[in-house]
Amino acid sequence: MKIVSNISKILNVALYTSPLIGILAISPMFIIRMVPIQIYPRSVLSLTVIIFLAWMINISIIYFGEKFKIRNESFNILRYFLSYLLSASFIMFAMRMRKIFFSGIFTSCEITRPHSPLATFVMAISLNTVILIILDLILLKAKKTRIEIENAQLKQKNSEALYQQLKQQIHPHFLFNSLNTLKSLINKSPDIAEDYLIKLSDFLRTSVSAGNDNIVKLKEELKLCLDYLEMQKIRYGKALQFSVDIPEKIYQTGFVPVFSLQMLTENAIKHNALTNESPLQIQIKYVEGRITVINNLQPKLITETTTGSGLTNLAERYKILSGDEIIIRTTANQFSVSIKVLNNENSNY
């Protein structure tokens, strides 16, 4: 299919360049009145046919090279040699036949007068060189396009592999934190632990169905996020407060990376102190095309052991999916992370 495609493109170029080259080659003779104007159309037509047949010789050489997958440097040398040997020889022969043809019609014009073999040879070489230059430009462009496509495909495959690797880091990280929380609740309050376990089961069931996708609808991610926050509400009670402010249209039509908002709220809970006197307040807002997760800053006096991979994971996944960066802002009292709402088509740009 690739061979047919390349040959088809070259044939199209041959069809519309042959008359152009013919006109450019023959016109000077008519401009300086060396040849009567009445034979101009026939001269252009005959030269066009000769040039097109020379094109066909060059195309045939390319075809057999592609068919037998010969693409090394030595083939290019052989191709040029065969091109000049076959095409130039054919052009010289055809030019001779052309003079004989016109001599039967016009007897006293430049086109029918004998020329030295050297002049005919130079013209044949010149015409074939023009064909080779155009042909090499076509082949160079086709090679460049092929390399760009192969690089794009390789980049996409690498991105998909990296994305899957990053996504696989999420559930183990979340489960580790959830099981630690469950362990703590079992010791302190078995009834609350049971309720927490039921919500954890529901959350995991929902997340498994979404986990096969790279991006999900905003409303689906928000459901995951709110399920997670409700789980944490069981543990922290009034010490955790949260709100969502997203327009209905964006809620229904927007897309975000899977587990993105859930991970941001988990990150806020993990790194801040939560007390009834100073509750952690998490806001999920939509502003100017971006979803922002905001929380008040009240760092823990004793920080938990962390790999610091949460935000890094999201930043890398988001970069792969959209080519965009997440925006992180920190003030004296507030921390926020903002991600652009995606269209479904934005996945991998």
Beta strands, then each sheet from edge to edge (+ up, - down):
strand 1: 215-217
strand 2: 240-245
strand 3: 255-257
strand 4: 280-287
strand 5: 290-296
strand 6: 327-330
strand 7: 334-340
sheet 1: 1+ 3-
sheet 2: 2+ 4+ 5- 7+ 6-
end
